[in-house]
Amino acid sequence: MTTVQDLPNRQITPRPVRFARAREFLRTHRSLSVIVGMALFAAALPVIVLLPPFSGFSGQAVWLDGFTIAGIYVLLALGLNIVVGLSGLLDLGYAAFFAIGSYTFAFAAAPFTHNDFPFWPMLLVGAVMAAVFGVLLGAPTLRLRGDYLAIVTLGFGEIVPIVFLNASKYTDGPNGIGGISPPKVLDYIFPTTGNPWPYYLVMAGLIAFSMILIYRLEESRLGRAWMAIREDELAAASNGVNTVTTKLLAFALGASTAGLAGVFSASKLTLVSPNLFRFDVSFTVLAMVVLGGMGNTWGVAVGAFVIFMIQNVVLKQLNLFFDSVQVPILSDINFIQYQFLLYGIALVAMMLLRPEGLFPSRRRRRELHTEEDPSFAESGDPLGAAPE
Amino acid sequence: MTALTPEVRPSVLSSVRHARIGPWLFVAAVAAVVFAFIGPAQFMNALTLGAIYALVALGYTMVYGIIELINFAHGDVFMVGAFTSMFVLTNALGQKSPEHDIVRLIFLIVAAMLITMVVMGVLGVLIERFAYRPLRNAPRLAPLITAIGVSYILQNAIQILFGPSPVTSPQLIEPTARVNIMGQEVSWLRIFIILSSIGLMIALQVFVNRTKLGRAMRSTAQDREAAQLMGVDINRTIAATFFIGSALAGAAGVINGLYFGNIQFDLGFQAGLKAFTAAVLGGIGNITGAALGGFIIGFVEVMAGSFGFFVWAQAFVFAVLIITLVFRPAGLFGQQIGERA
């Protein structure tokens, strides 16, 4: 009887892991480390923007407002990561759930509808609402695979803003719904302009909360079922995974995160309108997930932050930057005009440099690198197969 | 084994069965119903729109068939094609208005078509070379993201070059010139569009089914490694696929300019989305399916418009797609995996 130890060639020398004990601690106390990490990050950002290169661009309040919006995208990326990264279901219409969450709160707390429900319970309602639509979308598409699913979700993502645009009796059409009321804590009403701190802190809290939940889910029975479906749906089903409920839960939970982000964004911007939820939101969030490293929760969060900063800060500040350093030709170019061109180039370049994303999840990296056979890399993804 | 059995001439019935006329009959039935509902004028309108979508859809389906990539930049190649043809006609050939001299008209159209198709073909090959080929063995979503990136690049480049507002594209064929066919006034422009796009589709079918490169494309689509072992140059074949697909999108761009008369830098996304829907509806990877899918989308859109639901047209298109996929998850022609290219 040969055991693994008897086979000399198969002996795997583990790579020396740096900070092994610290990593072990972080892994076993994940919720604690998320809270501490998020707190450190949220505390560090306001300080960093006071330092010279950043403080030159804009004041601290503007930066914090920007970070709060970035946080919305981080939430969206975390949610999409459940669907695309963990369960391997390609969803190209994710902005639809964001829209549903936003409009749920707009219906509940705007002068247009004469409602004024409080923000905090509506967070939950928006998430549930989006989850319901996630299931509604998921149910008819369960039989579809891979790119067929992609086009149906893309279609759904197009239909939802069209509905909000054309049902103008209820949504005021292209104008959208404005004057959405801000959250309240006791008697303190959140300021929508001026002091950015309340929203900023709530956002940090929401991200930490979602990350903890997602980490817990990922390591639960459900999370393992998601990954099993991602790798091989047939094998997962044969091993007793209920693929129907598992996929529907992936859609529902992914959507509910977007609903959460939607409610927050509606109250932060005090406005919803159909063109806030176009396809480019879905694509941007997908780019964040892929670039961050599909399936890796914190990697995806960082990816979202990085892309948002490139898109909204770096590309917009290039003018200021080149003006200040006085490079003869570059300071004459109006970079605002080129921002989408540069963004496109950045997307292509980042993907070419790191096709697996900035921080690929350990599990996926193992799958991609144990076999050097290129055909494995292709067929290793169950989405590749055409149905039947 | 086959040598022992005597060769049987296929009966008429079995050859009909092999031709898989089911989906065709379905489409013919739908077309007849549509014709009855919307009348001949709108029917021609639907055919024209459908022809444009079908030409763009062919590029999607070919690229998907061969490397399983949703080429999101394809719609923008179509848009760049429309601008190229506009530029060639107005700036290089100095033609801004309808041309009435028939010889010069043919020359202008052929020149615009050829130049645009070649330029778009080269653009497609370049996109493949720099954005997709390095990622051929990467995780599947990586080239999807570069495709989105390329789409942004093309849109922004055109926006910078030609400005953000709609640009007039010369309508070479006088849109009001009509011919009487069976008591119906039909514009020459529509006849030209429908015939030229059907011609291009037939040419593509012949190319894919009859030529050596076409066979290389089909074998690469079926099994890339096996094709490679049989001596097919994979890189060249994939580049050729991109060339042809993008050239067809370029042709669609020319037609689009002739038909609508004005073009905008962001027309690529919506058209690309509908064309991709068409490709999926027909069974992605299948050339016939993509062409038919394009016409179906054209019909659905015009139907929605003629019943007064114009603003909902896009939603109807996707509703049809979702319903079709619920009953036929691989699209109308999706079963013929062996025939895709």
Interface residues (C-beta under 8 A of the other chain):
Chain A: V84 L90 P140 T141 R143 L144 R145 D147 Y148 A150 I151 V152 L154 G155 F156 E158 I159 I162 V163 L165 N166 F279 F283 L286 A287 V290 L291 M294 Q337 Y338 Q339 F340 L341 Y343 G344 I345 A346 L347 V348 M351 L352 P355 E356 R364 L368 P374 S375 A377 E378 D381 L383 G384 A386 P387 E388
Chain B: Y64 E68 I70 F72 F130 A131 P134 L135 N137 A138 P139 R140 L141 A142 P143 L144 I145 T146 I148 G149 V150 S151 Y152 I153 L154 Q155 N156 A157 Q159 I160 E225 F269 L273 F276 T277 V280 I284 G285 V311 W312 Q314 A315 V317 F318 A319 L321 I322 L325 V326 P329 A330 G331 G334 Q335 I337
